[in-house]
């Protein structure tokens, strides 16, 4: 029962932070930068990864809430007519929870790469602007 509490707490915090991070990435990108990243499919891959992790976090959160509610109800009523939780339900939640934690870590790694690409893009853009200025001055 305490695992469900932990899962719900951790997943809800990560889900909200992850959603906020996705919103920040989407709003901080200008069209030129998105075009730069999408030349080799990096931006599409990044968005697909974020979407997949966000969906898995949401499913895992809802699943843990359902299992917690069902288990709580079973424990409180102790009615033999009510379903007894099977081990596979718990194991599936543990696997889904573990996947979400690993996927979140990998997505954070992708976010760091996004920042590195941003600095590369700005460096290239700055060099192009300097080259333009020097050709205009000559």
The first five atom37 places (N, CA, C, CB, O) and aatype in JSON, in Angstrom:
{
  "aatype": [20, 20, 20, 20, 20, 20, 20, 20, 20, 20, 20, 20, 20, 20, 20, 20, 20, 20, 20, 20, 20, 20, 20, 20, 20, 20, 20, 20, 20, 20, 20, 20, 20, 20, 20, 20, 20, 20, 20, 20, 20, 20, 20, 20, 20, 20, 20, 20, 20, 20, 20, 20, 20, 20, 20, 20, 20, 20, 20, 20, 20, 20, 20, 20, 20, 20, 20, 20, 20, 20, 20, 20, 20, 20, 20, 20, 20, 20, 20, 20, 20, 20, 20, 20, 20, 20, 20, 20, 20, 20, 20, 20, 20, 20, 20, 20, 20, 20, 20, 20, 20, 20, 20, 20, 20, 20, 20, 20, 20, 20, 20, 20, 20, 20, 20, 20, 20, 20, 20, 20, 20, 20, 20, 20, 20, 20, 20, 20, 20, 20, 20, 20, 20, 20, 20, 20, 20, 20],
  "atom_mask": [
    [1, 1, 1, 1, 1],
    [1, 1, 1, 1, 1],
    [1, 1, 1, 1, 1],
    [1, 1, 1, 1, 1],
    [1, 1, 1, 1, 1],
    [1, 1, 1, 1, 1],
    [1, 1, 1, 1, 1],
    [1, 1, 1, 1, 1],
    [1, 1, 1, 1, 1],
    [1, 1, 1, 1, 1],
    [1, 1, 1, 1, 1],
    [1, 1, 1, 1, 1],
    [1, 1, 1, 1, 1],
    [1, 1, 1, 1, 1],
    [1, 1, 1, 1, 1],
    [1, 1, 1, 1, 1],
    [1, 1, 1, 1, 1],
    [1, 1, 1, 1, 1],
    [1, 1, 1, 1, 1],
    [1, 1, 1, 1, 1],
    [1, 1, 1, 1, 1],
    [1, 1, 1, 1, 1],
    [1, 1, 1, 1, 1],
    [1, 1, 1, 1, 1],
    [1, 1, 1, 1, 1],
    [1, 1, 1, 1, 1],
    [1, 1, 1, 1, 1],
    [1, 1, 1, 1, 1],
    [1, 1, 1, 1, 1],
    [1, 1, 1, 1, 1],
    [1, 1, 1, 1, 1],
    [1, 1, 1, 1, 1],
    [1, 1, 1, 1, 1],
    [1, 1, 1, 1, 1],
    [1, 1, 1, 1, 1],
    [1, 1, 1, 1, 1],
    [1, 1, 1, 1, 1],
    [1, 1, 1, 1, 1],
    [1, 1, 1, 1, 1],
    [1, 1, 1, 1, 1],
    [1, 1, 1, 1, 1],
    [1, 1, 1, 1, 1],
    [1, 1, 1, 1, 1],
    [1, 1, 1, 1, 1],
    [1, 1, 1, 1, 1],
    [1, 1, 1, 1, 1],
    [1, 1, 1, 1, 1],
    [1, 1, 1, 1, 1],
    [1, 1, 1, 1, 1],
    [1, 1, 1, 1, 1],
    [1, 1, 1, 1, 1],
    [1, 1, 1, 1, 1],
    [1, 1, 1, 1, 1],
    [1, 1, 1, 1, 1],
    [1, 1, 1, 1, 1],
    [1, 1, 1, 1, 1],
    [1, 1, 1, 1, 1],
    [1, 1, 1, 1, 1],
    [1, 1, 1, 1, 1],
    [1, 1, 1, 1, 1],
    [1, 1, 1, 1, 1],
    [1, 1, 1, 1, 1],
    [1, 1, 1, 1, 1],
    [1, 1, 1, 1, 1],
    [1, 1, 1, 1, 1],
    [1, 1, 1, 1, 1],
    [1, 1, 1, 1, 1],
    [1, 1, 1, 1, 1],
    [1, 1, 1, 1, 1],
    [1, 1, 1, 1, 1],
    [1, 1, 1, 1, 1],
    [1, 1, 1, 1, 1],
    [1, 1, 1, 1, 1],
    [1, 1, 1, 1, 1],
    [1, 1, 1, 1, 1],
    [1, 1, 1, 1, 1],
    [1, 1, 1, 1, 1],
    [1, 1, 1, 1, 1],
    [1, 1, 1, 1, 1],
    [1, 1, 1, 1, 1],
    [1, 1, 1, 1, 1],
    [1, 1, 1, 1, 1],
    [1, 1, 1, 1, 1],
    [1, 1, 1, 1, 1],
    [1, 1, 1, 1, 1],
    [1, 1, 1, 1, 1],
    [1, 1, 1, 1, 1],
    [1, 1, 1, 1, 1],
    [1, 1, 1, 1, 1],
    [1, 1, 1, 1, 1],
    [1, 1, 1, 1, 1],
    [1, 1, 1, 1, 1],
    [1, 1, 1, 1, 1],
    [1, 1, 1, 1, 1],
    [1, 1, 1, 1, 1],
    [1, 1, 1, 1, 1],
    [1, 1, 1, 1, 1],
    [1, 1, 1, 1, 1],
    [1, 1, 1, 1, 1],
    [1, 1, 1, 1, 1],
    [1, 1, 1, 1, 1],
    [1, 1, 1, 1, 1],
    [1, 1, 1, 1, 1],
    [1, 1, 1, 1, 1],
    [1, 1, 1, 1, 1],
    [1, 1, 1, 1, 1],
    [1, 1, 1, 1, 1],
    [1, 1, 1, 1, 1],
    [1, 1, 1, 1, 1],
    [1, 1, 1, 1, 1],
    [1, 1, 1, 1, 1],
    [1, 1, 1, 1, 1],
    [1, 1, 1, 1, 1],
    [1, 1, 1, 1, 1],
    [1, 1, 1, 1, 1],
    [1, 1, 1, 1, 1],
    [1, 1, 1, 1, 1],
    [1, 1, 1, 1, 1],
    [1, 1, 1, 1, 1],
    [1, 1, 1, 1, 1],
    [1, 1, 1, 1, 1],
    [1, 1, 1, 1, 1],
    [1, 1, 1, 1, 1],
    [1, 1, 1, 1, 1],
    [1, 1, 1, 1, 1],
    [1, 1, 1, 1, 1],
    [1, 1, 1, 1, 1],
    [1, 1, 1, 1, 1],
    [1, 1, 1, 1, 1],
    [1, 1, 1, 1, 1],
    [1, 1, 1, 1, 1],
    [1, 1, 1, 1, 1],
    [1, 1, 1, 1, 1],
    [1, 1, 1, 1, 1],
    [1, 1, 1, 1, 1],
    [1, 1, 1, 1, 1],
    [1, 1, 1, 1, 1],
    [1, 1, 1, 1, 1]
  ],
  "atom_positions": [
    [[0.82, -1.19, 0.0], [0.0, 0.0, 0.0], [0.87, 1.27, 0.0], [-0.94, -0.01, 1.21], [0.54, 2.25, -0.65]],
    [[1.98, 1.22, 0.74], [2.83, 2.41, 0.78], [3.52, 2.64, -0.57], [3.88, 2.27, 1.89], [3.84, 3.78, -0.91]],
    [[3.76, 1.57, -1.34], [4.34, 1.77, -2.67], [3.41, 2.59, -3.55], [4.64, 0.41, -3.33], [3.87, 3.42, -4.33]],
    [[2.11, 2.35, -3.41], [1.15, 3.11, -4.2], [1.21, 4.59, -3.83], [-0.28, 2.56, -4.0], [1.15, 5.46, -4.7]],
    [[1.32, 4.87, -2.54], [1.44, 6.27, -2.1], [2.69, 6.92, -2.69], [1.48, 6.36, -0.56], [2.66, 8.04, -3.18]],
    [[3.79, 6.19, -2.63], [5.05, 6.7, -3.17], [4.93, 6.9, -4.67], [6.22, 5.75, -2.84], [5.33, 7.94, -5.2]],
    [[4.37, 5.91, -5.36], [4.23, 6.0, -6.82], [3.36, 7.19, -7.21], [3.62, 4.7, -7.38], [3.71, 7.94, -8.12]],
    [[2.25, 7.36, -6.52], [1.36, 8.48, -6.83], [2.07, 9.82, -6.59], [0.07, 8.4, -5.98], [1.98, 10.73, -7.42]],
    [[2.77, 9.93, -5.48], [3.46, 11.18, -5.16], [4.56, 11.48, -6.17], [4.06, 11.12, -3.76], [4.63, 12.59, -6.72]],
    [[5.41, 10.51, -6.42], [6.53, 10.72, -7.33], [6.04, 10.98, -8.75], [7.47, 9.51, -7.31], [6.51, 11.91, -9.4]],
    [[5.11, 10.17, -9.22], [4.63, 10.33, -10.59], [3.9, 11.65, -10.8], [3.71, 9.18, -10.95], [4.03, 12.27, -11.85]],
    [[3.13, 12.08, -9.81], [2.41, 13.36, -9.97], [3.38, 14.53, -10.0], [1.39, 13.55, -8.84], [3.19, 15.48, -10.76]],
    [[4.43, 14.47, -9.19], [5.42, 15.55, -9.21], [6.18, 15.55, -10.53], [6.4, 15.4, -8.03], [6.35, 16.59, -11.16]],
    [[6.64, 14.37, -10.95], [7.41, 14.29, -12.2], [6.54, 14.66, -13.39], [7.99, 12.87, -12.38], [7.0, 15.34, -14.3]],
    [[5.28, 14.21, -13.39], [4.38, 14.54, -14.5], [4.22, 16.05, -14.63], [3.0, 13.87, -14.29], [4.32, 16.59, -15.73]],
    [[3.97, 16.72, -13.52], [3.77, 18.18, -13.6], [5.04, 18.9, -14.01], [3.27, 18.72, -12.26], [4.99, 19.83, -14.81]],
    [[6.18, 18.48, -13.47], [7.44, 19.12, -13.85], [7.8, 18.83, -15.3], [8.57, 18.65, -12.94], [8.31, 19.7, -16.01]],
    [[7.53, 17.62, -15.73], [7.82, 17.23, -17.1], [6.96, 18.0, -18.08], [7.62, 15.73, -17.28], [7.43, 18.43, -19.13]],
    [[5.7, 18.16, -17.74], [4.79, 18.93, -18.57], [5.24, 20.39, -18.66], [3.35, 18.85, -18.02], [5.19, 21.0, -19.73]],
    [[5.68, 20.93, -17.53], [6.19, 22.31, -17.52], [7.46, 22.43, -18.37], [6.47, 22.78, -16.08], [7.64, 23.41, -19.09]],
    [[8.35, 21.44, -18.27], [9.57, 21.46, -19.07], [9.26, 21.41, -20.56], [10.48, 20.29, -18.69], [9.9, 22.09, -21.36]],
    [[8.28, 20.6, -20.94], [7.88, 20.54, -22.34], [7.34, 21.88, -22.81], [6.82, 19.44, -22.54], [7.63, 22.32, -23.92]],
    [[6.55, 22.52, -21.96], [6.01, 23.84, -22.32], [7.13, 24.87, -22.48], [5.02, 24.31, -21.25], [7.07, 25.71, -23.38]],
    [[8.13, 24.8, -21.63], [9.25, 25.73, -21.73], [10.04, 25.5, -23.01], [10.18, 25.6, -20.51], [10.41, 26.45, -23.7]],
    [[10.29, 24.24, -23.34], [11.03, 23.93, -24.56], [10.26, 24.41, -25.78], [11.3, 22.42, -24.67], [10.84, 24.97, -26.71]],
    [[8.96, 24.18, -25.77], [8.14, 24.59, -26.92], [8.1, 26.11, -27.05], [6.72, 24.04, -26.78], [8.13, 26.63, -28.17]],
    [[8.05, 26.82, -25.96], [7.93, 28.27, -26.03], [9.27, 28.96, -26.26], [7.3, 28.8, -24.78], [9.3, 30.09, -26.73]],
    [[10.37, 28.3, -25.93], [11.68, 28.96, -26.07], [12.29, 28.78, -27.45], [12.63, 28.43, -25.04], [13.33, 29.36, -27.75]],
    [[11.65, 28.0, -28.27], [12.21, 27.74, -29.6], [11.66, 28.73, -30.62], [11.9, 26.3, -30.04], [10.45, 28.94, -30.71]],
    [[12.58, 29.32, -31.37], [12.13, 30.17, -32.47], [12.13, 29.33, -33.75], [13.04, 31.43, -32.61], [12.67, 28.23, -33.77]],
    [[11.53, 29.86, -34.79], [11.36, 29.1, -36.03], [12.69, 28.7, -36.67], [10.56, 29.91, -37.01], [12.82, 27.59, -37.19]],
    [[13.67, 29.58, -36.62], [14.97, 29.26, -37.21], [15.64, 28.1, -36.49], [15.88, 30.49, -37.19], [16.22, 27.21, -37.11]],
    [[15.54, 28.12, -35.16], [16.15, 27.05, -34.37], [15.45, 25.72, -34.6], [16.12, 27.41, -32.88], [16.1, 24.69, -34.72]],
    [[14.12, 25.74, -34.68], [13.37, 24.51, -34.95], [13.74, 23.97, -36.33], [11.84, 24.77, -34.86], [13.91, 22.76, -36.49]],
    [[13.86, 24.85, -37.3], [14.28, 24.42, -38.64], [15.68, 23.82, -38.62], [14.23, 25.6, -39.62], [15.95, 22.82, -39.27]],
    [[16.58, 24.44, -37.86], [17.95, 23.95, -37.72], [17.95, 22.54, -37.13], [18.78, 24.9, -36.84], [18.65, 21.65, -37.62]],
    [[17.16, 22.33, -36.08], [17.1, 21.01, -35.44], [16.4, 19.98, -36.3], [16.4, 21.12, -34.11], [16.73, 18.8, -36.25]],
    [[15.45, 20.42, -37.07], [14.66, 19.47, -37.85], [15.35, 19.06, -39.15], [13.31, 20.05, -38.16], [14.85, 18.18, -39.86]],
    [[16.48, 19.68, -39.47], [17.22, 19.3, -40.67], [17.61, 17.82, -40.64], [18.46, 20.16, -40.83], [17.56, 17.14, -41.66]],
    [[18.0, 17.34, -39.46], [18.36, 15.92, -39.34], [17.35, 15.14, -38.5], [19.76, 15.79, -38.73], [17.61, 14.01, -38.09]],
    [[16.18, 15.75, -38.24], [15.11, 15.06, -37.51], [15.24, 15.12, -36.0], [15.06, 13.65, -37.92], [14.5, 14.43, -35.31]],
    [[16.15, 15.91, -35.48], [16.39, 15.97, -34.04], [15.18, 16.53, -33.3], [17.62, 16.81, -33.74], [14.79, 16.0, -32.26]],
    [[14.59, 17.59, -33.82], [13.47, 18.21, -33.12], [12.26, 17.27, -33.08], [13.08, 19.54, -33.79], [11.59, 17.15, -32.06]],
    [[11.99, 16.6, -34.2], [10.88, 15.65, -34.25], [11.11, 14.51, -33.27], [10.7, 15.09, -35.68], [10.19, 14.1, -32.57]],
    [[12.33, 14.0, -33.21], [12.67, 12.93, -32.28], [12.51, 13.4, -30.83], [14.1, 12.43, -32.52], [11.98, 12.67, -30.0]],
    [[12.97, 14.61, -30.55], [12.87, 15.15, -29.19], [11.41, 15.29, -28.78], [13.57, 16.52, -29.11], [11.04, 14.92, -27.66]],
    [[10.58, 15.81, -29.66], [9.16, 15.96, -29.34], [8.47, 14.61, -29.19], [8.47, 16.8, -30.42], [7.62, 14.44, -28.31]],
    [[8.83, 13.64, -30.04], [8.26, 12.3, -29.93], [8.63, 11.67, -28.59], [8.73, 11.42, -31.1], [7.8, 11.03, -27.94]],
    [[9.89, 11.83, -28.19], [10.34, 11.29, -26.91], [9.58, 11.91, -25.75], [11.85, 11.51, -26.73], [9.11, 11.21, -24.86]],
    [[9.45, 13.23, -25.78], [8.73, 13.91, -24.7], [7.27, 13.46, -24.66], [8.8, 15.43, -24.87], [6.71, 13.24, -23.59]],
    [[6.67, 13.33, -25.83], [5.27, 12.91, -25.87], [5.1, 11.49, -25.32], [4.74, 12.98, -27.31], [4.17, 11.23, -24.55]],
    [[5.98, 10.58, -25.71], [5.89, 9.19, -25.24], [6.08, 9.1, -23.73], [6.94, 8.33, -25.95], [5.36, 8.37, -23.06]],
    [[7.04, 9.84, -23.21], [7.29, 9.8, -21.76], [6.13, 10.45, -21.01], [8.61, 10.51, -21.41], [5.72, 9.95, -19.97]],
    [[5.61, 11.54, -21.53], [4.49, 12.21, -20.89], [3.26, 11.3, -20.84], [4.15, 13.51, -21.62], [2.57, 11.24, -19.83]],
    [[2.99, 10.59, -21.93], [1.85, 9.66, -21.96], [2.08, 8.51, -20.99], [1.63, 9.12, -23.39], [1.16, 8.12, -20.28]],
    [[3.29, 7.97, -20.96], [3.56, 6.86, -20.05], [3.49, 7.31, -18.59], [4.93, 6.24, -20.34], [3.04, 6.55, -17.73]],
    [[3.93, 8.52, -18.3], [3.8, 9.05, -16.94], [2.33, 9.19, -16.55], [4.5, 10.42, -16.82], [1.94, 8.85, -15.43]],
    [[1.52, 9.69, -17.47], [0.1, 9.86, -17.19], [-0.59, 8.51, -16.96], [-0.59, 10.61, -18.33], [-1.35, 8.35, -16.02]],
    [[-0.31, 7.54, -17.84], [-0.91, 6.2, -17.7], [-0.47, 5.57, -16.38], [-0.51, 5.3, -18.89], [-1.29, 4.98, -15.67]],
    [[0.79, 5.68, -16.06], [1.31, 5.12, -14.82], [0.66, 5.78, -13.6], [2.82, 5.28, -14.76], [0.34, 5.11, -12.62]],
    [[0.48, 7.09, -13.67], [-0.16, 7.81, -12.56], [-1.6, 7.37, -12.38], [-0.11, 9.32, -12.81], [-2.02, 7.09, -11.26]],
    [[-2.35, 7.3, -13.46], [-3.75, 6.86, -13.37], [-3.83, 5.42, -12.89], [-4.46, 7.0, -14.74], [-4.68, 5.09, -12.05]],
    [[-2.96, 4.56, -13.4], [-2.94, 3.15, -13.0], [-2.64, 3.0, -11.51], [-1.91, 2.38, -13.83], [-3.27, 2.2, -10.83]],
    [[-1.69, 3.77, -11.01], [-1.36, 3.69, -9.58], [-2.51, 4.21, -8.72], [-0.09, 4.47, -9.28], [-2.75, 3.68, -7.63]],
    [[-3.22, 5.22, -9.19], [-4.38, 5.72, -8.45], [-5.49, 4.67, -8.41], [-4.91, 7.03, -9.08], [-6.11, 4.46, -7.37]],
    [[-5.72, 4.01, -9.54], [-6.75, 2.97, -9.59], [-6.39, 1.82, -8.66], [-6.93, 2.44, -11.04], [-7.24, 1.34, -7.91]],
    [[-5.14, 1.37, -8.71], [-4.73, 0.28, -7.83], [-4.79, 0.68, -6.36], [-3.32, -0.18, -8.18], [-5.19, -0.12, -5.51]],
    [[-4.39, 1.9, -6.07], [-4.46, 2.37, -4.68], [-5.9, 2.42, -4.19], [-3.81, 3.77, -4.55], [-6.21, 1.98, -3.08]],
    [[-6.78, 2.95, -5.02], [-8.2, 3.05, -4.64], [-8.81, 1.66, -4.45], [-9.0, 3.83, -5.71], [-9.5, 1.42, -3.46]],
    [[-8.55, 0.76, -5.38], [-9.08, -0.6, -5.26], [-8.55, -1.32, -4.05], [-8.76, -1.4, -6.5], [-9.3, -2.0, -3.35]],
    [[-7.27, -1.19, -3.79], [-6.66, -1.85, -2.63], [-7.2, -1.25, -1.33], [-5.14, -1.72, -2.68], [-7.5, -1.98, -0.39]],
    [[-7.32, 0.06, -1.29], [-7.86, 0.71, -0.08], [-9.27, 0.25, 0.19], [-7.82, 2.24, -0.23], [-9.63, -0.04, 1.33]],
    [[-10.07, 0.19, -0.85], [-11.45, -0.24, -0.68], [-11.52, -1.69, -0.2], [-12.22, -0.08, -2.0], [-12.33, -2.02, 0.66]],
    [[-10.67, -2.53, -0.75], [-10.64, -3.94, -0.35], [-10.23, -4.07, 1.12], [-9.68, -4.73, -1.25], [-10.83, -4.85, 1.86]],
    [[-9.21, -3.32, 1.52], [-8.73, -3.41, 2.9], [-9.79, -2.89, 3.87], [-7.43, -2.62, 3.06], [-9.98, -3.47, 4.94]],
    [[-10.46, -1.81, 3.5], [-11.46, -1.23, 4.41], [-12.7, -2.1, 4.54], [-11.86, 0.14, 3.93], [-13.24, -2.2, 5.64]],
    [[-13.16, -2.71, 3.47], [-14.38, -3.5, 3.54], [-14.13, -4.94, 3.95], [-15.08, -3.48, 2.21], [-14.98, -5.55, 4.61]],
    [[-13.02, -5.48, 3.59], [-12.68, -6.88, 3.85], [-13.81, -7.81, 3.46], [-12.33, -7.07, 5.31], [-14.06, -8.82, 4.1]],
    [[-14.47, -7.44, 2.39], [-15.57, -8.24, 1.87], [-14.99, -9.29, 0.92], [-16.63, -7.34, 1.14], [-14.29, -8.93, -0.04]],
    [[-15.26, -10.57, 1.16], [-14.68, -11.6, 0.29], [-15.23, -11.56, -1.14], [-14.93, -12.96, 0.88], [-14.66, -12.19, -2.03]],
    [[-16.31, -10.84, -1.37], [-16.86, -10.72, -2.7], [-16.08, -9.75, -3.57], [-18.31, -10.29, -2.62], [-16.17, -9.77, -4.8]],
    [[-15.3, -8.89, -2.92], [-14.52, -7.89, -3.64], [-13.19, -8.51, -4.07], [-14.29, -6.62, -2.76], [-12.62, -9.33, -3.36]],
    [[-12.72, -8.1, -5.23], [-11.52, -8.71, -5.82], [-10.31, -8.59, -4.92], [-11.22, -8.06, -7.15], [-10.09, -7.58, -4.25]],
    [[-9.54, -9.63, -4.92], [-8.25, -9.64, -4.26], [-7.22, -9.3, -5.31], [-7.95, -11.02, -3.57], [-7.22, -9.87, -6.4]],
    [[-6.35, -8.39, -5.0], [-5.38, -7.93, -5.98], [-4.38, -9.02, -6.33], [-4.65, -6.69, -5.46], [-3.78, -9.65, -5.46]],
    [[-4.21, -9.23, -7.59], [-3.27, -10.23, -8.09], [-1.86, -9.63, -8.14], [-3.7, -10.75, -9.49], [-1.71, -8.43, -8.32]],
    [[-0.84, -10.46, -7.98], [0.54, -10.01, -8.0], [0.9, -9.33, -9.33], [1.48, -11.18, -7.75], [1.72, -8.41, -9.37]],
    [[0.3, -9.8, -10.4], [0.65, -9.25, -11.71], [0.27, -7.77, -11.82], [-0.05, -10.04, -12.82], [0.93, -7.02, -12.54]],
    [[-0.78, -7.35, -11.12], [-1.14, -5.92, -11.13], [-0.06, -5.09, -10.47], [-2.5, -5.7, -10.43], [0.33, -4.03, -10.97]],
    [[0.42, -5.57, -9.34], [1.48, -4.86, -8.63], [2.77, -4.86, -9.43], [1.71, -5.49, -7.25], [3.43, -3.83, -9.55]],
    [[3.12, -6.01, -9.99], [4.36, -6.13, -10.77], [4.29, -5.24, -12.01], [4.61, -7.59, -11.18], [5.29, -4.61, -12.37]],
    [[3.13, -5.18, -12.66], [3.0, -4.32, -13.83], [3.17, -2.85, -13.46], [1.64, -4.54, -14.5], [3.74, -2.08, -14.22]],
    [[2.67, -2.47, -12.29], [2.86, -1.08, -11.85], [4.33, -0.81, -11.56], [2.02, -0.8, -10.59], [4.85, 0.25, -11.92]],
    [[5.01, -1.75, -10.93], [6.44, -1.58, -10.64], [7.22, -1.44, -11.94], [6.98, -2.76, -9.8], [8.11, -0.59, -12.04]],
    [[6.91, -2.26, -12.92], [7.6, -2.18, -14.21], [7.31, -0.86, -14.92], [7.2, -3.36, -15.1], [8.21, -0.24, -15.48]],
    [[6.06, -0.44, -14.91], [5.68, 0.82, -15.54], [6.33, 2.0, -14.82], [4.15, 0.98, -15.54], [6.8, 2.93, -15.47]],
    [[6.35, 1.95, -13.51], [6.98, 2.99, -12.7], [8.48, 3.07, -13.01], [6.75, 2.73, -11.19], [9.04, 4.15, -13.19]],
    [[9.13, 1.91, -13.08], [10.56, 1.85, -13.38], [10.84, 2.4, -14.78], [11.08, 0.41, -13.25], [11.79, 3.16, -14.98]],
    [[10.01, 2.01, -15.73], [10.17, 2.53, -17.09], [10.06, 4.05, -17.1], [9.11, 1.92, -18.04], [10.86, 4.74, -17.73]],
    [[9.07, 4.57, -16.39], [8.87, 6.03, -16.35], [10.07, 6.74, -15.74], [7.6, 6.37, -15.57], [10.45, 7.81, -16.21]],
    [[10.65, 6.17, -14.71], [11.81, 6.8, -14.08], [13.01, 6.8, -15.04], [12.17, 6.08, -12.76], [13.71, 7.81, -15.17]],
    [[13.24, 5.68, -15.7], [14.35, 5.59, -16.65], [14.11, 6.52, -17.84], [14.54, 4.13, -17.13], [15.01, 7.24, -18.27]],
    [[12.88, 6.5, -18.38], [12.56, 7.35, -19.53], [12.66, 8.82, -19.16], [11.14, 7.04, -20.04], [13.09, 9.63, -19.99]],
    [[12.28, 9.19, -17.95], [12.41, 10.58, -17.52], [13.88, 10.98, -17.46], [11.74, 10.78, -16.15], [14.24, 12.08, -17.89]],
    [[14.71, 10.1, -16.94], [16.14, 10.38, -16.9], [16.73, 10.57, -18.29], [16.87, 9.27, -16.19], [17.53, 11.47, -18.51]],
    [[16.32, 9.71, -19.22], [16.81, 9.84, -20.6], [16.28, 11.11, -21.26], [16.4, 8.61, -21.43], [16.98, 11.73, -22.06]],
    [[15.07, 11.49, -20.94], [14.51, 12.72, -21.5], [15.23, 13.95, -20.96], [13.01, 12.82, -21.19], [15.41, 14.94, -21.67]],
    [[15.64, 13.88, -19.71], [16.44, 14.98, -19.16], [17.76, 15.07, -19.92], [16.7, 14.77, -17.63], [18.25, 16.17, -20.2]],
    [[18.33, 13.92, -20.25], [19.56, 13.9, -21.05], [19.31, 14.55, -22.42], [20.07, 12.45, -21.24], [20.15, 15.3, -22.91]],
    [[18.15, 14.25, -23.02], [17.81, 14.87, -24.31], [17.61, 16.37, -24.17], [16.54, 14.22, -24.88], [17.94, 17.13, -25.08]],
    [[17.07, 16.8, -23.05], [16.87, 18.23, -22.81], [18.23, 18.94, -22.73], [16.07, 18.45, -21.51], [18.39, 20.05, -23.22]],
    [[19.18, 18.28, -22.1], [20.53, 18.86, -22.04], [21.12, 18.94, -23.44], [21.44, 18.01, -21.11], [21.76, 19.94, -23.78]],
    [[20.91, 17.91, -24.26], [21.38, 17.96, -25.65], [20.7, 19.09, -26.41], [21.11, 16.61, -26.37], [21.32, 19.76, -27.23]],
    [[19.41, 19.31, -26.12], [18.67, 20.41, -26.73], [19.36, 21.73, -26.43], [17.21, 20.43, -26.23], [19.5, 22.58, -27.31]],
    [[19.78, 21.9, -25.19], [20.48, 23.13, -24.8], [21.81, 23.24, -25.51], [20.7, 23.16, -23.28], [22.22, 24.33, -25.91]],
    [[22.5, 22.12, -25.68], [23.78, 22.15, -26.4], [23.56, 22.52, -27.87], [24.48, 20.77, -26.3], [24.33, 23.29, -28.44]],
    [[22.5, 21.97, -28.47], [22.18, 22.34, -29.85], [21.85, 23.83, -29.94], [21.01, 21.5, -30.38], [22.2, 24.49, -30.91]],
    [[21.18, 24.33, -28.93], [20.83, 25.75, -28.91], [22.09, 26.61, -28.93], [19.97, 26.08, -27.67], [22.17, 27.59, -29.67]],
    [[23.07, 26.24, -28.11], [24.31, 27.02, -28.09], [25.06, 26.89, -29.42], [25.21, 26.58, -26.92], [25.67, 27.85, -29.89]],
    [[25.03, 25.7, -30.03], [25.66, 25.51, -31.34], [24.97, 26.39, -32.39], [25.59, 24.02, -31.77], [25.63, 27.03, -33.2]],
    [[23.64, 26.39, -32.34], [22.88, 27.21, -33.28], [23.21, 28.68, -33.12], [21.38, 26.98, -33.09], [23.41, 29.39, -34.11]],
    [[23.26, 29.16, -31.89], [23.57, 30.56, -31.65], [24.98, 30.91, -32.1], [23.4, 30.9, -30.17], [25.21, 32.01, -32.61]],
    [[25.93, 30.0, -31.92], [27.3, 30.23, -32.35], [27.36, 30.34, -33.88], [28.23, 29.1, -31.85], [28.04, 31.21, -34.42]],
    [[26.66, 29.44, -34.58], [26.62, 29.47, -36.05], [25.96, 30.76, -36.53], [25.88, 28.24, -36.61], [26.43, 31.4, -37.47]],
    [[24.86, 31.12, -35.88], [24.13, 32.33, -36.26], [25.0, 33.58, -36.06], [22.82, 32.46, -35.45], [25.01, 34.49, -36.88]],
    [[25.73, 33.6, -34.94], [26.61, 34.73, -34.65], [27.72, 34.85, -35.7], [27.2, 34.59, -33.25], [28.06, 35.95, -36.13]],
    [[28.3, 33.71, -36.1], [29.35, 33.73, -37.12], [28.8, 34.21, -38.46], [29.95, 32.33, -37.29], [29.47, 34.96, -39.18]],
    [[27.59, 33.78, -38.8], [26.97, 34.24, -40.05], [26.73, 35.73, -40.02], [25.64, 33.5, -40.31], [26.96, 36.41, -41.02]],
    [[26.27, 36.27, -38.89], [26.03, 37.7, -38.77], [27.34, 38.49, -38.87], [25.33, 38.01, -37.45], [27.38, 39.55, -39.49]],
    [[28.4, 37.96, -38.25], [29.71, 38.63, -38.33], [30.24, 38.61, -39.75], [30.72, 37.97, -37.39], [30.83, 39.58, -40.21]],
    [[30.03, 37.5, -40.45], [30.49, 37.4, -41.84], [29.71, 38.38, -42.72], [30.33, 35.96, -42.38], [30.27, 38.98, -43.63]],
    [[28.42, 38.54, -42.43], [27.61, 39.51, -43.18], [28.1, 40.93, -42.95], [26.12, 39.39, -42.77], [28.2, 41.72, -43.89]],
    [[28.42, 41.26, -41.71], [28.9, 42.6, -41.39], [30.23, 42.9, -42.07], [29.05, 42.76, -39.88], [30.45, 44.0, -42.58]],
    [[31.09, 41.91, -42.07], [32.41, 42.14, -42.7], [32.28, 42.3, -44.22], [33.37, 40.98, -42.38], [33.01, 43.09, -44.82]],
    [[31.36, 41.57, -44.84], [31.17, 41.74, -46.29], [30.49, 43.07, -46.6], [30.33, 40.59, -46.87], [30.75, 43.65, -47.65]],
    [[29.63, 43.55, -45.71], [28.97, 44.84, -45.92], [29.97, 45.99, -45.73], [27.78, 45.0, -44.95], [29.88, 47.01, -46.42]],
    [[30.89, 45.82, -44.81], [31.89, 46.88, -44.56], [32.93, 46.95, -45.66], [32.59, 46.64, -43.22], [33.54, 48.0, -45.86]],
    [[33.14, 45.88, -46.38], [34.15, 45.88, -47.47], [33.52, 46.34, -48.71], [34.78, 44.51, -47.69], [34.17, 46.41, -49.75]]
  ]
}
